Amino acid sequence: MMSRVLKIKFKSTKWPVYFLSGCIVMLFAVSACAQTKAQKNGPVFNNFVYQGNDKVYNDFPLKEGEFYNPILQGCYPDPAITRKGDDYYMVCSSFAMFPGVPIFHSKDLVNWKQIGHVLDRTSQLDVHDTGISSGVYAPGITYNPHNDTFYMITTAFAGGLGNIIVKTKDPMKGWSDPIKLDFAGIDPSIFFDDDGKGYVVHNDAPAKGKELYNGHRVIKVWEYDVENDKIIPESDIVIVNGGTDISKRPIWIEAPHLYKKDGNYYLMCAEGGTGGWHSEVVFIGSSPKGPFNPAPSNPILTQRYFGNNRNYKVDWAGHADIVKGPGDKYYGVFLAIRPNEKDRVNIGRETFILPVDWSGLFPVFENGLIPMEPKLKMPEGVTGNRTGKDGFFPNGNFVYKEDFNSENLDDRWIGLRGPREEFISLTKKGLGINPFDVNIKELKPTSTLFYRQQHNTFSFSADIDYKPSSEKDLAGITCLQNEGFNYVFGITKKEKDYYLVLQRTEKGQSVVIASEKIDIKKPLGLKVAADGDKYEFSYSIDGSDFINVGGVVSGDILSTNRAKGFTGCLLGLYATAANDAQPN
C-alpha cells in the first residue's frame, strides 16, 4: 500500500479517523478490542454487489400509493419508535454488532433513512468478548416534550453495563455516554406523563421462590427521577404477573411500553416468546402504576393461528410499539419473520408496520390477526414512495452496489464486537482490511465487514485483490449466523500454491468441503448466491463467468432453527491471520 495519510470521517463515529500506511490512528478512546493485533498483509475488496430477488415482490408489484412490508429487511429486530413534531425516529436491537442500535428517521412512516447508530463509540458500548446474540437487546426510544430531550434505554448484556440510558437533544448529532440504571431485568422502556413525571417499565423474573413455571415473568414499573437520571429506589411495583391470564401459564411477558390516551393508561407487551407463539397484548389502567387489566380482545397482534403451508408466510409477529402517524392515525412497528421454503429463518427478525385502529377503548392492529400481506396502502396524505432512492432505505427487490470510494462508509456495514475503523482502510483501489490474528469462530472482534442478508433469494459478490503469505492467512467472504455456525469461502496458501477453500462450521466444528488451486495474478471475483435453503459459492477470473466450488450446500446452519440465537445471517468481507481452513 502506498505511504500516505487519508483523513476520513465515518458517519458512525462522529470523529475523524486517520489512516497512515494501513495503520489506524483514531481520535476517540481505545477500545478493549485494540488488543487484537492487526497484520499488514491484507486484501483489498472492490465492486461489491448485493442483489435480492424474492418471488413475493415479483408476484406483488407495487401500485400507486402502496409500499412493502417489512419496512426494514434483514436483521433489524425489536423496533421501538417515537415522534417529535413531524419527525419519527426508530431504533432496533443490535446484539454484539458494532456500532450498536441502528437509528432511522422518517417524515411519513414509509420512507426511512438510517442516520447512524445510537451507541457508536467504545465509551458507550463494550461487546468485545460477547457471543453474537448477547450484547444490546430491545432498545426503547422516547421523546420527552417537557425538556425537549430524546432518551434511548436498553439492556446491554456485556461490558458490565446492564440497563442503561443515553440522551440527546438531536438524534442527528449523537448521543451521550451511558448512564447506568440500578435495576435488574430486561426490555426497559421509559414513559413521560402529562405532568412531566417519568416511569420505567421492564420485564423481570418473579421474586425469589415465586416462579411458578418455566417462562413465568413479571412486568415492573419504577418512578424515574428526570432531573438526576436515575430510578427512585424502592418505587418498583409488579404491574403484570405472568401475563394476560396467569391461570393459563402464559410465557415470556416482555417488551412493555406505556401510553396515555383519553385519560387512560395503556400497557402493551409481547407475550408467548419470540417464536411461533409470539403475540402482542394490551392492558388498561387508571395510573402508570396500575392496577392494569387485560383487554378482552387479546391478543391484538399475532400470526400464530395459521397453517405452516400458507404462501409467502410471515410469522412470529410481536414485540411492538405504537406511534401516532400522519393524519393522527396510529401505527405500530413490530418484529416478524419471513422463513424460506424449508421454514428456516435465515434472514432473521425484521421490522414490519401496520395501521392500528384505536377508535375504541383498546388498540387493535389492522389485519394483524389474519395472514399478513406483503404490501400496504400509504398513510393518508403521504404521496411518494421513495424507498431505495435519494438515500432512503430500500425494500422489496433491489440492488445495492458499493465501490468503497466515498469518504463515508455506509451505515449498513457493521463490525462484530468492535469498531470497523480498527481494521478497515479506504484506499484508491477499494476497501482494505487489515487482518486480525483472530479466527471468525472466536469470541473476539473479527476483521470482517458485515452486511445483513435481506432476502431468501439473493447474491453477494465482490472482487478481491489478495496474496496470502502463509497457510495462516485467508481472505474472502463469509456467511455467518454466529461464531459456531458459518461458512467461509476464501483464498489461502499451501506451500507455494494458492487455493480457494470452502469451510463449513457447525456447532463450532469445521470441515473443508471443497478446495481448488487457483491463479491469483489478477483480482478474483467471489460470490455467494442463495435460492432459499440452497447456497452456492463461486469465483470468477474474468468478472463475468463464475465457477462453482463445492456444489450446492445447505443454508441450514445459517438459520436460527439450527444455530439458535436472535440474529439473522450476516454476509461478510473477511480476512484473518489465524486461518484453520486447509486445502484438501
N, C-alpha and C positions, 0 to 999 in steps of 0.2 A: 504494500500500500504506500502511496506517496506520502512524504512527510509534509503535513500541512495542518493548520488549525481550522476547524469548521465550527462555527457557533450556531446552535440550533435551539429553538425554543419549542418544547413539546407542549401540546395542549394539556396533557395530564399532570404536569408538574408545576406550572406557573413559574418555573425557574429556568434561567439559561443553562445550557449544558455544553461543555466544550469537549471536542474530540481531538486529541493530539496523537497522530500516528497510531490510531487504533486504541490508544489508552484513554479512558474516560475520566474526566475531572468534573465533578458535579457540585453545584453550589447549594446543596442542602445537606442535611445530616446524613452521615454514612450509615447505611443500614447494617443489620446483623448479617445480611447475606453477602456483604462485601468480603467476608472471609472466604468465599468461594472464588478461587483464583481463576481469572480468565487467561486463556492461552493466546498466542499470536497467530497461529495458523488457522485462520477461519475462512469460511465460504463467503461468497457474495451472491445474493439472490436478486433476481430481476424478473420483469414480465410476469408478475403474478396475476392469475385469473381465477376467480371463483364464479361458477355458473350453476344456478338452481333451475330445475326443470320438473317440478312436481305436476303430476297429471291433473290434480284437482284444479290448478289455476288455468290449465289449458281447457278443461271442461267447463269452467265457470268464468268466462271473461267478464271483466268489469263493464258495466253500462254507466251512462251518465249519472252522477250523483251517488256512486257506490264506492266502497273501499273494502279491502280484505281484512279478515280476522285470521290469525293473530296480527296485532299491530307491531309487535316485536318478535321476529322469528329467531329461533335458536335459544341458547341457554340464558334467558332473561326471566328468571322466576320471581315469585313473591313480590309483585308490584305494589307500590303504595303511591298515592297521588295527593297533590294539594293545589290550591289556586290562590293567586293574588291578582285581583282585577281580571284582566283577560289573559293572564299568563298562567299556564298549567305546567307543573313540574312533577316528574315521575321518577322513582328510583326502583332498583331491583337488587336482589341478592347477588353476591359475587364470590362467596366462599373463600378459597385460597388464591383467587386470581388477583393480580396486581397491575394497575391500580384497582381500588375497590369501590363498590357501589356506583355503577354507571347511572348517570342522571340525564334525563331527557326533558326537552322543553317543547311546548306546543301552544298555539293560539286557538286551536279548534278541535282538539282530541283526535284528529285524523292524521295530520302532518306533523311528524316529530323530528326534532334534531337532537343528536347527542351533543351536549355542551361540555362533556368531560366526565369526571368521576368525583365523588364526594371525598373519598379517602385516597388522595393521590400523592401523599408524602409518607416517607418512612416514619416520621414522627407521629403519624396518625394510625399507621397500620403495620403490624408485625406478624407475618404469617410464614416466616422463612423455614420452619420445620414442621409444617402442618399438612395433613392429608388434604387432598383437593376438596373434599366435601365438608371440611371444617372451615374455620375462618369466620367470615362475616355472613350472618343469617338475617333474613326477614327485616330489612330496614323499614322504618316509618318516617314519613316526611310531613310536616305540618307548618303552615304559616300562621303566625300569631299577629293579628292586626293591632293588638294593644301596644306592642313595642316594635312593630314593623320588622320582625325577625323570623327567619326560617330555621326550623330545627330538624335535624335528622338523628333519629335514635335507633340503635341496633344492638345486637349481641355479637361480640367478637370472641369466638372460641379459639383464641390464640393470643400469644404475647401478654398474657396475664391481664387482659383488659376487662373481659366480662361485658356488662351492659354499659354502654357509653352514649353520649350525646355530643353533637357538634352543631355549631350555629353559623349563620351568615345573614347579612343584610341583603346580599345579592348573590344568588346561586351561580351567576355567570362569572363571579370573581373569586371563587374559592371559599373554603370553609375553615373554621377554627380547628385547633388541636382538640383531641377528645377530652371530655370531662367524664370521669368515671363515676357511675351511679351505684349506690350501695344497696343493691337488692339482687336476689338470685332469680333463676328462671330465664325464659327466652321470649322472643317476639314482642318487645315493648313497642307501645305507641303512645304519643303524647297528645293531649286534648286541652284546649283553652276555652273556658266558659265565657259567657257574655260579660261577667263581672271581672274578667282578667285572670281568674284563678286557673292554675294548671293541675292536670291529673295525668298520671302514667298508668296504663293498663298493660298487663302482660300475662303470659302463661307461666304456671309453676307446678311443681309436684304438690300433692296434698301434704298436710302436716305429717310429721313422722308418726308412723303406725296407723295412719288413716287411709292409706292407699287400698282400695277395695278390689282392684283388678288391674291387669296389665293395660296400660293406656289411659288409666284414670288420671286426669289432670284437672287443675282449677284455673280460673281467671281471677287475678287480683287487681285492685286499684290502689294507688298511693296518691296522696296530695303532693304537689310539686312546688317547691319554693322557686318562683320565677326569677326573683332578684338575685339569688345566690346559686341557682342552677344545681339543686340537689333535692332529693325526695325528703319529705318531712318524716323523721323517724317515728316508728310505731303508728303511722297513719294508715297502714295497709289493712284492707278488708277483702275477704274472699267474696266475690260477687256472682260467680258461677261455680258450682261444684259438679264436676263430671261432664256436664253438657246440658242439652235441652231437657233430657229426662233420664236421671241417673238410674232409675229402676231398669232401664234398657241397656245399661252399661255402655254408654257412648264412649268413644275413644278419641284422644288427642284433640280436645278443645284447645284452640290456639289462635294465633294471629288476630288478636282483638283490636277493634277500633271503636272509639266513642264518637257519637254525633248528637247534635241537638236540632230538633225541628218542631215547630209549633208548640213549644213549651215542654216537649217530652225529650227524654234522653234515650238514645238507642245504642246498644252494644252489639256489634256484628263480629262474628268469629267464624273461623274454619272449624269443621268437625269431621271426624271419620278417618283421619290420617291422610297423608298427601298422595295416596294411591287410588285404587279403584273405588273406594267408598268415600272419597273426598266430597265435601259439600260446604255450603255457606249457610249459616243460621243467624237469626237476629232475635234480640231481646229488647224489652221496653222497660223503662224505669222513670221514677219521678225526680232523681238526682243522679249526679255522676257516680255516687257511691251506692246506688241501688236503693231498695232491692230491685232486681231485674227479673222479669217474667218472659218466657219464650213466646214467640208468635205462634199462633195455632197453625199457620201455613208453612212452618219449617219442613224441609229446607227451602230456601229461596233461590238456590242455585245448586245444581248438581247434574252430572251425566251418568250416574251410577245405575240407573234403572233400565238401560237399553242393552240389546244384544251385542255381542262382540263382532258380528258379521256385517254391521252397517257400513255403507260406503263412506269413505273419507271421514273416518271416525275421529272425533275429538273426545277426550276423556279426562278424568282426574280433575275436573273443574272445581275451583275453590280458592281460598286464600285471597280474599277480595278487599277492595277499598272503594268507597263511593265519593263522587265529587259532583257538584252542580255544574253542568256544562252549558254550552250555548243555548240561548233561549230559555234559561232557567230550567232546562231538562236535566234530570240526574242521569249519570252514567257510572258504571262500575268496571274497574280493571281487576283482573284475576289471572291466576295461572291455569293452564291446561296443557295437554299433550296431544301430539299427532303421531301415533305409532306407525311403524311400517307394516308391510303385508304379513309379517310374522308376529305382529302385535308387540314388537320390540320398540323400546323408547331410546333411540339413538340421538335424536335432536335435543332431547331434554324438555324441561318445563318452560313454556313460552308465555308471553304476556298477551292476553286477549282483552276485549272490551265488549260490553253490551249496554244498551239503554236500560234504565231502571225506572219502573213505574212506582212512584211514591205519591200517587194521588189519594191513596187510602191511608190507614193508620200505619201500615208496615210497608217497607220497600220490597219489591219483587223484581228480579232480573227478567227482563222481557225476553222470551224464548230461551230462558236459561234452564227450563225444565223439560225441554224437548231436544232431540238430536241437533247439535249446533250446525249452522250453515257456514260456508266459507267466506261469505261477504255480507256487508251491511249497508243500509242507507246512511248517507252522511247526515250529521246533525242539522237541524233546521238553521238556515242562514249560512251554512258552510257551502261554498260554491266550487272550490277547486281541490281535486285530488292531485297533490304534487309529490306523493311518495316516490322516492328514488330520484328526484330532481332537485336542483338548487340547494343541495346539502341536506335535504330531508331523508330520513331513514327509508330504505326500500322495503317493500314487501311484495308478496306474490312471487312470480318467477323473475329473476333479474340476473344481470352480470355485473360483477364488481372487479375492476382492474386496478392494479397498483404498480407503478414503476419505481416507487420509493425515491423520487427526485424532488419531493416537496420538503420545505423546511419543517413542516408539521406532520408528525406521524398520526394517521387516522386513529381515532379513539376506539375503533372496533378491534384494533390489535392490542393484545394484552400479554403480560408475562404471567408466570406462575411462581408464587411465593416470594417474588422480589421484583424490583423495578426493571422495566425493559431497558432503560438507559444504561444499566450496568453491563450489558453485553452487546448492544447494537451500535452501529455507526452508519450514518447515511453518507455514501460516497458518490462520486460522479458515475461509478459503474453500477450502483444499486445499494442494496441493504447488506452491510457487512455484519456478520455475527462472530463475536469473539468467544470461542467455546470455553465453557467451564469444565473443570475436571470433575464432572458430575454426570451420572447416567440418568436418563429420564425416569427410571424406576425408583430413584432415591427421594427421600423426603427433605429435599433441599431446593433452593432456587435452581431452575434449569435454564440453560441458554437456548430458549425456544420462544419464538414469537408466534402467538396463537390467534386463530380466527375461528369463530364458532361455526359448527355445522348448522345450516339453516334450512335444509331441505332433506327429504328422504332420497331424492334423486338429484345428484349434484356431481360436479367435477371441481377439483382443486389442483392447480398446477403452477409451477414456477421454474424458471431457468436457474441453474446453479453453476457457478464457476468455482472449482474447488480441487485442490490437490492434497490429499491426506499424506502425512509424513510417516505414519506407522499404523499398525492394526488397532491402536488405541484411539485413533482419530476417525470420526464419522460425521458426515453432514448429509442432510436430505430433508425428507418430510415425515411427519408422524400423524397418526390418528390416535387420539388419547381419550379414553373415558376416565381413567385415573392412573395412578402410579403403578398399579398392579395389573391393569388391563389395557393393552395398547398394541398398535403396530408401528414399526419403524422401517422406513424404506430409504436407504442412504448409501453413500459412497464411502468405502474404506479401502485399506491396503492390506495385502498379504504378500510378504516377501517383496518382490519387485513389481508385482502386478496390482491392478486396481479392480475392485469388484463393486457391483451393486448387490446389496443384501436386503432381503425382506424378512423381518423378525416379528414373530407373534408372541406376545406375553399374556399369559392368563394366570391369575392368582399368584402373580409375581414370578412364575416360572416361564422362561423364554426358550424358544426354539426357532432356528433359522429355517424357514420353509422353502426358500429359494435363494439362489445367488447366481450371478452372471459376471464373467470377466468383461471389462469394458475399456474403451479408449477415452481418455479424458483430455485430449489435446485441445478440444473445444468445449465450451459450456454444454451441459446436458439439460434437457427438459425432463422434469419429474412430474408425475401426475397420479392422483388417486381419483377414481370415479366410482360412484355407488349408484345402484338401482335397488333401492330398498335394502334388503339384507345382503345383497351381493356387492362386494367391494373388489376392485381391480387396481393393481399398481402397475405402472408402465413408465418407460423412458423414451426419449427421442434424441437423436443426434442431429436432426435437420430442422427441428422446430415444428414439424407437421405430422410426420408418421411416428406413431408411438408403438413400442414393442412391449408386450405384456411380460411381466415377471411373476411367476407363482400361480398363474391361472386365476380362477375366481375364488376368493376367500370369504368366509362368513363375517358379517358385522356383529355377530352375537356378543363378542367381548367388548364391543363399543356401546352396548346398551346398558341401561340401569337395571334391566331384568337380570342380567348376568353379573354385572360388576357392582351393583347396588349403588348407594350414594344418591346425591341430589343434583348432579350436574348433567350437562349434555356432552356430546362428543366435541372435542376441540381438535382442530386441524392446524398443524404447526410446521414452521420452518425451523429446523432443529440442527444443532451442532453440539458435539461433545468431544472431550479429550479423555473420556472414560468408557469407550466403546467395548461392549462384550459380544457383539454380533459378528461372528466369524464366518467367512465363506465356507460352503460345503466342499 
